[in-house]
């Protein structure tokens, strides 16, 4: 077998596959076998609660119909539904959720993704995505306001004229200021992405607004 070029490449191929399996599956499994998997309720944090309450103030009627009061339980429900919408609308066709340790990606997207970040119920299965037509979303939370997302989901071209992202009018009851339950849930999910990191944008600013009794 080693006499031919093809044979050498074949063995090298199996070797690389085995190495990838070892480094990407076996080693992380051993490293993190003690780390408990968090439930959705456990990943609800102050940052996403801030955004969720903001949604309830900005869209009081649709919000009340969909989730009632902005409680932590309601937020967990919204996150579950939001993730289902993300999957159902195939957002993962164009968006990844993994900042790679190459090509200075962290300069554009924020801190490189780490294994522990995926150790929770909302990452089963992980939405790594298939390719990047649009930007990586793993640190999307807090980058834009809720109303920005509403307008953008309703019609991306309103904000980015050359955007190839599809419109999602069925996440609204008629207009961009009337997101329905699925629309509100998707915004909550997108605002949650990266909320487990201190690099969550504007958070200190948000905190000081909150402490002033907003
Ligand atoms: C056909 C590919 C495509 C699909 C499908 C798609 N997007 Fe996008 N998305 C893009 C592109 C390209 C951009 C950058 C231009 C823009 O902002 O519209 C973008 C931008 C975004 C942004 C703004 C990122 C930022 O901070 O500037 C968010 C958030 C987003 N998409 C979420 C979603 C969600 C959620 C879905 C599913 C409902 C989705 N996208 C479906 C291609 C896509």
Boltz pocket constraint, residues with backbone or C-beta under 6 A from the ligand:
constraints:
  - pocket:
      binder: B
      contacts: [[A, 85], [A, 86], [A, 89], [A, 90], [A, 91], [A, 92], [A, 93], [A, 94], [A, 95], [A, 133], [A, 134], [A, 135], [A, 137], [A, 140], [A, 143], [A, 144], [A, 156], [A, 157], [A, 160], [A, 163], [A, 164], [A, 165], [A, 166], [A, 168], [A, 186], [A, 190]]
      max_distance: 6.0
